[in-house]
Amino acid sequence: MTPRHLTAAAALAACAAILLSGCGGSDDGKTKDGDEIAGAQREGSASPSASTSDGAERPKITLPKDDVLVFEGGKTGDAKKDAVLADNEQRLRAIDAAIIKGDPDFEPVQFYSTGDAATTATKSIQSYLDDGLSVTGIVRFFDREVAFRGDGSARLTYCSDETKGFAKERKTGKVLKTEADKDSYVFYDTRLDRNKQGVWQTSGVTSKRGADECRP
């Protein structure tokens, strides 16, 4: 199977840490083609974390109807953990938006990224453009877990299910559909650091495609 994020996203995951932990995906959140997905962001909808209690002015990010990111788990009840999850969600949405817009310098990506993660994200987005590709379909993020380190940083782990997410040719609009296999599931281990404005920026990422803990 050719992953939705292809080699570009694989590189991004390896260096920019897209969140995930303890996976083992269930069928919850999956849909048949055309079914509505709970929690999915639709075209024109405001970013869930566009405004937060920390006062930081977060950019609004919208995705087209054919690109859906589903974040399972909801709120933890811990405000600090919920803030980490929310800012990570926006980073992932910003990366997809940048690929679709064809803008490797899309400001929201840098807003939610720092250090190696920021550099790698830009390179990843550019790789899509160089290959004449965009993204489409549904990607599900699940088993998201947050823990805090003694230095104040956050560790976010999570799984992604790319069985319904695909690359798409920019010129023709052709969706490059492939059969799902073990590599459709990815485990991410990420680091986030809170900046002076109160935004949890992703600073590092490692990933493992085909991880046992993420496969159903």
C-alpha positions, 0 to 999 in steps of 0.5 A: 500500500502507498500511504496517504502521506507517502515518503513526505509524511513519513519524513515529517512524522520521523522528525516532527512527532505527530502525536499518538500512544498505546494504540490498537484501533477499534472500529469506532469512528470508521465509516462507510463511504459517504457516512458522516463522521462524528467530530470531523471538521467540515469546509468553512468551520472554524478551528476548534482551538481558534480561541483559548483561555491563554489569550493567544491569537490562534490562526483559523484553519479550514479544510475542504470537504474531501479532506477529513481528520478525525480526532478520537478521545475528546477532552480528558478533563485536565485543562493542561492535557486538553490544551496539548491535544488541541494544539496538536490537532491544529498542527495536523490540520495546518499541515494538510491545509498547507499541502492542499493550498500548495504553500510550504510556508503556510504560517499556521504550520510554523505557528504550531511547530518549532525547531526540527519539527518546523523545518521538517514540516516545511520540507515535507509539504514541499515534497508533496508539491515537487511530486505534484500531489495533494491529500484527500480522504479520511485519516483517524487519530486515536489512542492519544495520550499526554504525559508531562516531563520534569522540564515542562515539556509534554510527550504526546503519543497517538496512532493514525489510521490511513486506510481511508486517506490517500494522495491525489494528483494535483493536476488531474484530481485523480485519487491514488487509492490503494489497498489497506495493509499493516502500513496503513497504521502509524504510531507517533511519539512527539514532544511539545514545548509551550511557548511564551504565548501559551501555545504548545508547539511540536518540537520533535517527532518519531514514528513507526509505520505498521506498529502492532499497537495501532493495528486492529 
